[in-house]
């Protein structure tokens, strides 16, 4: 719940010139998109929906998430 709220707050600070990427992790590592996306109203709305669907499950594969985040 706190991570979703923080994500929504961060999305609200983006301007149209910004780009963003969401990497979430539990036992598995997943991403909102495969690469960075522009902070268009459509992408922000889709990212907010992505955050709404996130559920805590499994363990914390933070090393996999960091590797994914740094691979781009």
LINDA-V392563 format. One record per backbone hydrogen bond with DSSP energy under -0.5 kcal/mol. NH is the residue of the N-H (numbers start at 1). CO is the residue of the C=O. E is the energy in kcal/mol with one decimal. If there is no record, write none. Layout:
# LINDA-V392563
NH:CO:E
NH:CO:E
This chain:
# LINDA-V392563
5:1:-2.2
6:2:-2.4
7:3:-2.4
8:4:-2.5
9:5:-2.2
10:6:-2.4
11:7:-2.5
12:8:-1.8
13:9:-0.6
13:10:-1.2
14:11:-1.2
18:15:-2.1
20:37:-2.6
24:30:-2.5
26:28:-2.4
27:57:-0.5
30:24:-2.9
32:22:-2.3
37:20:-2.6
39:18:-2.6
40:38:-1.9
44:40:-2.6
45:41:-2.3
46:42:-2.4
47:43:-2.4
48:44:-2.4
49:45:-1.9
50:46:-2.2
51:47:-2.5
52:48:-2.1
53:49:-1.6
54:50:-0.7
54:51:-1.0
61:26:-2.6
61:59:-0.7
62:60:-1.4
65:61:-1.9
66:62:-2.7
67:63:-2.2
68:64:-2.2
69:65:-2.7
70:66:-2.2
71:67:-0.7
71:68:-0.8
72:69:-0.5
